[in-house]
Amino acid sequence: MPDRTPEVVLVRHGETAWSASGRHTGRTDVPLTDRGRAQARAIGAALSGRTFAVVLTSPAGRATDTCRLAGFEGTVDEDLREWDYGEHEGRTTPDIRRSDPGWTVWRGPIPGGEGIDEVADRADRVVERLAAAGADAAVFSHGHFLRLLTARWLELPAVEGRRFVLDTATVSVLGTEREVRAVLRWNVVPPPGVPS
């Protein structure tokens, strides 16, 4: 059996008040709820025993706190920030669709925020760094960004991130199968009940 190839473990941060209500949370630094902190500890329990040569985290408190509560010391990477939603920050999709029927973040527009190509550029830089590491890595970040990062890992157009539903406080794993980049596990919810 050949040696296992390096894996990239993606962790979406724990619950915040805005994620629980479906509000787009890009640059606003909304803290984890009590439930979100418990979820972060559950992630730590699920990843216990794993070692990572590289641990990266978005600078947003909800990501850095998830990383810390999970028991990891992450290096802040500005490229891991969530999508800048501009004027749609703090709004829900149904609210946005009242004035723009059929709107999604994947096709925009995002007035005053980032276009999909800008987010893809950031994701591509992260993919390059992860691939160059040549060892297991963990990434603590956000829903839309991690979905887009996954599309780029798979060498798909950025818009295909729309096909990867990603809940809060989940663990996903990217890697390779026979030299082809692949999704190894997706949107796994660690079991609850981890003591504080």
Rosetta silent file (secondary structure, phi, psi, omega in degrees, C-alpha in Angstrom):
SEQUENCE: MPDRTPEVVLVRHGETAWSASGRHTGRTDVPLTDRGRAQARAIGAALSGRTFAVVLTSPAGRATDTCRLAGFEGTVDEDLREWDYGEHEGRTTPDIRRSDPGWTVWRGPIPGGEGIDEVADRADRVVERLAAAGADAAVFSHGHFLRLLTARWLELPAVEGRRFVLDTATVSVLGTEREVRAVLRWNVVPPPGVPS
SCORE:     score description
SCORE:     0.000 S_00000001
   1 L     0.000  125.227 -179.316    0.000    0.000    0.000 S_00000001
   2 L   -69.379  158.319  176.555    1.570    3.346   -0.993 S_00000001
   3 L   -58.368  147.022  177.629    2.027    6.140    1.542 S_00000001
   4 L   -67.036  139.762  177.765   -1.010    8.332    2.065 S_00000001
   5 L   -81.321  157.076 -178.826   -0.906   11.591    0.136 S_00000001
   6 L   -59.063  146.342  178.392   -1.213   14.905    2.031 S_00000001
   7 L  -117.391  150.685  173.492   -4.691   16.041    2.989 S_00000001
   8 E  -113.490  115.248  179.221   -6.164   19.503    3.430 S_00000001
   9 E   -93.722  120.601  178.901   -8.706   19.651    6.242 S_00000001
  10 E  -100.736  129.994  178.229  -11.201   22.475    5.802 S_00000001
  11 E  -123.252  119.331  171.399  -13.044   23.738    8.884 S_00000001
  12 E   -85.193  135.824 -176.902  -15.925   26.159    8.635 S_00000001
  13 L   -54.826  162.471  177.861  -16.172   28.251   11.803 S_00000001
  14 L   -70.173  175.766 -176.160  -18.804   27.604   14.447 S_00000001
  15 L   -61.792  141.059  167.684  -22.211   29.229   14.647 S_00000001
  16 E  -122.471  168.276  177.300  -22.659   32.982   14.980 S_00000001
  17 H   -60.100  -37.075 -179.040  -25.908   34.865   15.454 S_00000001
  18 H   -73.343  -40.053  179.164  -25.725   35.949   11.809 S_00000001
  19 H   -66.140  -35.124  179.821  -24.971   32.478   10.403 S_00000001
  20 H   -65.528  -28.551 -178.337  -27.880   31.082   12.429 S_00000001
  21 L  -101.299    4.390  176.394  -30.239   33.616   10.834 S_00000001
  22 L    78.636   17.097  179.524  -28.843   33.286    7.284 S_00000001
  23 L   -82.691  135.920  177.529  -27.324   36.772    7.134 S_00000001
  24 L   -65.118  122.348 -176.740  -24.344   37.223    4.803 S_00000001
  25 L  -121.224   95.250  178.523  -21.335   37.756    7.042 S_00000001
  26 L   -95.150  -83.877 -173.451  -18.296   38.912    5.148 S_00000001
  27 L   -95.799  -11.110  177.288  -16.167   41.510    6.869 S_00000001
  28 L   -71.660  130.274 -174.777  -18.336   42.135    9.954 S_00000001
  29 L   -92.048   79.144 -179.993  -16.661   40.405   12.880 S_00000001
  30 L   -83.595  127.796 -176.576  -19.618   38.639   14.484 S_00000001
  31 L   -75.419  164.007  173.987  -18.502   36.454   17.438 S_00000001
  32 E   -65.423  145.461  170.778  -19.288   32.805   17.984 S_00000001
  33 L   -78.720  173.788  174.041  -22.406   31.997   19.971 S_00000001
  34 H   -57.136  -42.081  178.219  -22.196   29.680   22.995 S_00000001
  35 H   -62.536  -40.617  178.861  -23.278   26.911   20.633 S_00000001
  36 H   -62.654  -37.783  177.111  -20.551   27.953   18.182 S_00000001
  37 H   -67.381  -40.647  176.507  -17.907   27.693   20.900 S_00000001
  38 H   -63.505  -38.983  178.075  -19.159   24.206   21.845 S_00000001
  39 H   -62.954  -39.508  179.365  -19.046   23.252   18.158 S_00000001
  40 H   -63.045  -40.743  177.113  -15.428   24.438   17.945 S_00000001
  41 H   -65.191  -36.976  176.976  -14.473   22.204   20.872 S_00000001
  42 H   -63.838  -37.205  175.957  -16.267   19.291   19.163 S_00000001
  43 H   -61.539  -43.560  177.801  -14.152   19.945   16.055 S_00000001
  44 H   -58.577  -43.259  178.676  -11.054   19.746   18.249 S_00000001
  45 H   -63.956  -40.015 -179.686  -12.169   16.396   19.632 S_00000001
  46 H   -65.922  -30.392 -178.412  -12.877   15.116   16.109 S_00000001
  47 L   -98.384    3.935 -178.123   -9.392   16.160   14.965 S_00000001
  48 L   -60.326  139.971 -177.665   -7.556   15.000   18.093 S_00000001
  49 L    91.260  -14.406  177.332   -4.551   12.926   17.224 S_00000001
  50 L   -88.909  139.788  174.112   -4.105   14.626   13.861 S_00000001
  51 L  -118.126  146.459 -177.137   -1.029   16.721   13.302 S_00000001
  52 L  -128.254  133.011  176.043   -0.707   19.379   10.649 S_00000001
  53 L   -71.305  -29.082 -178.403    2.435   20.871    9.168 S_00000001
  54 E  -134.135  130.413  171.839    0.431   23.974    8.297 S_00000001
  55 E  -128.574  117.412 -178.539   -2.569   25.482   10.106 S_00000001
  56 E  -116.190  146.699  177.169   -4.035   28.596    8.511 S_00000001
  57 E  -139.926  146.124  169.601   -6.916   30.739    9.698 S_00000001
  58 L   -60.324  151.981  177.550   -8.899   33.665    8.442 S_00000001
  59 L   -73.189  -12.748 -178.298   -8.264   36.796   10.527 S_00000001
  60 L   -64.840  138.911 -177.283  -11.969   37.031   11.472 S_00000001
  61 H   -55.411  -36.636 -179.011  -12.568   36.312   15.155 S_00000001
  62 H   -64.196  -29.588  176.904  -15.145   33.619   14.427 S_00000001
  63 H   -83.319  -46.478 -178.819  -12.481   31.646   12.525 S_00000001
  64 H   -65.113  -36.307  177.604   -9.526   32.329   14.844 S_00000001
  65 H   -67.947  -39.746  176.594  -11.669   31.475   17.881 S_00000001
  66 H   -60.861  -44.709  179.239  -12.830   28.235   16.249 S_00000001
  67 H   -59.320  -50.416 -178.055   -9.192   27.362   15.529 S_00000001
  68 H   -63.925  -46.448 -179.315   -8.080   28.146   19.090 S_00000001
  69 H   -66.921  -24.729  175.810  -11.009   26.371   20.775 S_00000001
  70 L   -79.163   -6.958  175.387  -10.343   23.340   18.571 S_00000001
  71 L    95.850   19.554 -178.430   -6.848   23.257   20.070 S_00000001
  72 L  -118.972  149.549  173.838   -4.767   24.602   17.190 S_00000001
  73 L  -104.917  106.725 -175.239   -2.485   27.576   16.832 S_00000001
  74 L   -97.926  152.582  171.821   -3.146   28.955   13.391 S_00000001
  75 E   -90.881  126.308 -179.357   -1.234   31.394   11.251 S_00000001
  76 E   -69.530  131.059  178.941   -3.495   34.227   10.108 S_00000001
  77 L  -127.280  111.940 -177.194   -3.808   34.383    6.330 S_00000001
  78 H   -58.726  -28.789 -179.562   -5.604   37.434    4.936 S_00000001
  79 H   -66.037  -17.055 -178.182   -6.507   35.504    1.777 S_00000001
  80 H   -86.778    3.863  176.483   -8.823   33.290    3.875 S_00000001
  81 L   -58.179  153.335  174.487  -11.248   36.141    4.643 S_00000001
  82 L   -68.122  162.159  175.270  -14.862   35.575    3.677 S_00000001
  83 L   -49.838  136.984  173.530  -16.236   37.101    0.490 S_00000001
  84 L   -83.275  108.712 -175.001  -16.684   40.871    0.803 S_00000001
  85 L   -84.430    0.193  176.446  -20.457   41.200    0.349 S_00000001
  86 H    53.265 -126.470 -177.090  -20.364   44.998    0.094 S_00000001
  87 H   -68.800  -12.640  178.447  -23.871   46.467    0.296 S_00000001
  88 H   -90.340   -0.244  178.204  -25.303   42.979    0.871 S_00000001
  89 L   -55.790  130.899  176.946  -23.421   42.584    4.162 S_00000001
  90 L    81.451   -1.704 -179.335  -25.789   41.516    6.920 S_00000001
  91 L  -100.002  155.226  174.671  -28.658   40.799    4.531 S_00000001
  92 L   -92.398  159.798  177.487  -30.313   37.462    3.808 S_00000001
  93 H   -60.075  -45.019  178.069  -30.751   36.077    0.302 S_00000001
  94 H   -57.904  -36.637  178.405  -34.594   36.373    0.474 S_00000001
  95 H   -65.234  -45.799  179.924  -34.196   40.051    1.415 S_00000001
  96 H   -63.144  -37.153 -177.372  -31.817   40.699   -1.501 S_00000001
  97 H   -70.886  -12.501  175.035  -34.152   38.861   -3.875 S_00000001
  98 H   -63.935  -33.632  178.598  -36.983   41.293   -3.139 S_00000001
  99 H  -105.873  -14.368 -179.254  -35.168   43.805   -5.335 S_00000001
 100 L  -138.859   77.675 -176.737  -33.090   41.361   -7.430 S_00000001
 101 L   -54.091  137.095  178.125  -35.114   38.171   -8.101 S_00000001
 102 L    81.404    2.589 -177.116  -33.004   35.067   -8.545 S_00000001
 103 L   -60.282  140.413  166.008  -29.884   36.683   -7.016 S_00000001
 104 L  -139.315  157.345  177.621  -27.093   34.458   -5.715 S_00000001
 105 L   -62.780  -27.129 -174.751  -23.630   35.354   -4.511 S_00000001
 106 L   -72.129  -24.426  178.608  -22.251   33.137   -7.288 S_00000001
 107 L  -119.070   -9.149  173.877  -23.537   35.311  -10.114 S_00000001
 108 L    70.561 -161.440    2.370  -23.917   38.644   -8.314 S_00000001
 109 L   -76.582  163.874  177.293  -23.856   41.494   -8.613 S_00000001
 110 L  -120.484   80.549 -176.538  -22.132   42.381   -5.324 S_00000001
 111 L   -60.229  127.339  178.367  -22.368   46.192   -5.214 S_00000001
 112 L    76.265    4.939 -178.160  -19.463   47.666   -3.284 S_00000001
 113 L  -120.816 -156.813 -178.425  -17.993   44.191   -2.640 S_00000001
 114 L   -92.929  139.706  169.561  -15.829   41.586   -4.342 S_00000001
 115 L   -79.757  162.564 -176.880  -16.560   39.985   -7.671 S_00000001
 116 H   -59.965  -34.025 -179.764  -16.168   36.236   -7.982 S_00000001
 117 H   -67.007  -34.188  177.562  -12.882   36.599   -9.892 S_00000001
 118 H   -66.495  -42.862  178.422  -11.343   38.579   -7.029 S_00000001
 119 H   -66.217  -39.602  178.317  -12.305   35.889   -4.523 S_00000001
 120 H   -62.178  -37.112  177.206  -11.002   33.216   -6.909 S_00000001
 121 H   -60.573  -43.062  178.227   -7.629   34.998   -7.077 S_00000001
 122 H   -64.255  -44.376 -179.814   -7.358   34.768   -3.284 S_00000001
 123 H   -61.698  -41.231  179.680   -8.419   31.108   -3.332 S_00000001
 124 H   -61.684  -38.296  177.891   -5.863   30.292   -6.029 S_00000001
 125 H   -63.933  -40.655  179.068   -3.078   31.773   -3.897 S_00000001
 126 H   -65.567  -44.349  179.316   -4.170   29.592   -0.960 S_00000001
 127 H   -58.086  -43.314  179.190   -4.354   26.481   -3.162 S_00000001
 128 H   -60.208  -44.463 -179.648   -0.800   27.146   -4.378 S_00000001
 129 H   -65.471  -41.131 -179.463    0.489   27.462   -0.806 S_00000001
 130 H   -66.844  -42.287  179.472   -1.316   24.303    0.320 S_00000001
 131 H   -65.173  -37.938 -179.268   -0.079   22.281   -2.649 S_00000001
 132 H   -70.129  -24.759 -178.495    3.485   23.519   -2.085 S_00000001
 133 H   -62.551  -35.829  178.077    3.386   22.467    1.589 S_00000001
 134 L    63.195   21.275 -178.576    3.442   18.804    0.566 S_00000001
 135 L  -149.677  168.422  179.111    2.080   17.826    3.995 S_00000001
 136 L   -59.449  139.987  179.927   -1.212   17.726    5.870 S_00000001
 137 E  -137.387  154.314  174.171   -2.729   21.164    6.412 S_00000001
 138 E  -124.305  140.720 -178.310   -5.763   22.581    8.199 S_00000001
 139 E  -129.952  122.634  177.481   -7.666   25.672    7.087 S_00000001
 140 E  -107.071  115.630 -174.863  -10.168   27.531    9.298 S_00000001
 141 E  -153.878 -144.113 -166.453  -12.334   29.847    7.250 S_00000001
 142 L  -126.574  163.249 -173.494  -15.850   30.630    6.003 S_00000001
 143 H   -55.669  -63.853 -176.376  -18.688   29.072    4.033 S_00000001
 144 H   -65.749  -39.472 -178.950  -18.612   30.763    0.652 S_00000001
 145 H   -63.545  -45.303 -178.766  -14.846   31.113    0.617 S_00000001
 146 H   -65.970  -33.082  176.832  -14.232   27.433    1.423 S_00000001
 147 H   -65.016  -43.907  178.729  -16.746   26.362   -1.215 S_00000001
 148 H   -67.438  -41.148  176.911  -14.969   28.459   -3.834 S_00000001
 149 H   -58.003  -40.371  178.764  -11.568   27.218   -2.604 S_00000001
 150 H   -63.117  -43.750  176.895  -12.801   23.646   -3.086 S_00000001
 151 H   -58.138  -43.061 -178.589  -13.830   24.374   -6.669 S_00000001
 152 H   -71.130  -35.950  174.651  -10.392   25.809   -7.369 S_00000001
 153 H   -57.449  -39.976 -178.952   -8.658   22.853   -5.633 S_00000001
 154 L   -81.856    2.925 -179.848  -10.569   20.611   -8.050 S_00000001
 155 L    63.347   34.709  176.306   -9.495   22.843  -10.966 S_00000001
 156 L  -101.945  160.175  173.127  -13.103   23.824  -11.639 S_00000001
 157 L   -58.710  146.856 -176.737  -14.401   27.313  -12.446 S_00000001
 158 H   -53.775  -37.110 -177.001  -14.962   29.353   -9.264 S_00000001
 159 H   -60.579  -21.976 -179.109  -18.735   29.438   -9.836 S_00000001
 160 H   -71.871   -6.631  170.913  -18.868   25.675   -9.267 S_00000001
 161 H   -58.376  -22.064  179.195  -18.404   26.340   -5.566 S_00000001
 162 H   -61.269  -19.104 -175.830  -22.189   26.716   -5.617 S_00000001
 163 H   -87.714   -4.007 -176.477  -22.427   22.917   -5.768 S_00000001
 164 L  -112.414   87.493  178.576  -20.730   22.327   -2.387 S_00000001
 165 L   -64.639  134.630 -175.164  -23.197   23.041    0.419 S_00000001
 166 L  -139.076  114.402 -179.897  -21.234   23.724    3.605 S_00000001
 167 L   -83.031  164.194  174.863  -22.746   24.049    7.078 S_00000001
 168 L   -66.855  154.188  174.528  -21.206   25.840   10.042 S_00000001
 169 L    55.185   45.462  178.055  -18.868   23.865   12.307 S_00000001
 170 L  -120.048  159.831  178.877  -18.136   21.160    9.763 S_00000001
 171 E  -119.450  131.194  176.207  -15.003   19.351    8.686 S_00000001
 172 E  -129.717  156.254 -177.335  -14.231   18.523    5.059 S_00000001
 173 E  -132.528  127.412  174.286  -11.135   16.924    3.572 S_00000001
 174 E  -107.186  151.827  177.588   -9.474   17.554    0.216 S_00000001
 175 E  -170.638 -144.560  178.082   -6.701   15.443   -1.214 S_00000001
 176 E  -136.994  155.626  169.409   -5.882   13.354   -4.220 S_00000001
 177 E  -132.733  117.353 -177.506   -6.791    9.993   -5.644 S_00000001
 178 L    50.466   51.764  176.310   -4.309    8.581   -8.135 S_00000001
 179 L    68.257    7.298  177.319   -2.720   12.005   -8.635 S_00000001
 180 E  -107.914  129.294  178.683   -6.080   13.686   -9.313 S_00000001
 181 E   -62.349  137.551 -173.000   -7.304   16.276   -6.833 S_00000001
 182 E  -147.960  162.643  168.803  -10.459   15.081   -5.111 S_00000001
 183 E   -91.550  121.738 -178.510  -12.917   15.634   -2.267 S_00000001
 184 E   -92.695  -36.707  175.262  -12.264   12.888    0.270 S_00000001
 185 E  -149.604  150.393 -175.731  -14.947   13.842    2.830 S_00000001
 186 E  -141.659  134.155  167.844  -17.455   16.683    2.845 S_00000001
 187 E    56.936   44.220 -179.205  -19.544   18.649    5.357 S_00000001
 188 E   -84.524  125.671  178.336  -18.989   16.260    8.272 S_00000001
 189 L   -92.558  117.388  176.747  -20.549   17.420   11.542 S_00000001
 190 L   -62.867  148.817 -179.833  -18.455   16.326   14.556 S_00000001
 191 L   -64.575  143.249  179.503  -20.501   14.616   17.277 S_00000001
 192 L   -77.247 -179.273  173.222  -21.733   16.936   20.053 S_00000001
 193 L    94.269   15.779  177.807  -21.203   16.497   23.742 S_00000001
 194 L   -78.309  127.875 -179.676  -17.576   17.545   24.080 S_00000001
 195 L   -65.243  152.054 -179.145  -17.053   18.915   27.597 S_00000001
 196 L   -74.904    0.000    0.000  -15.982   22.549   27.920 S_00000001
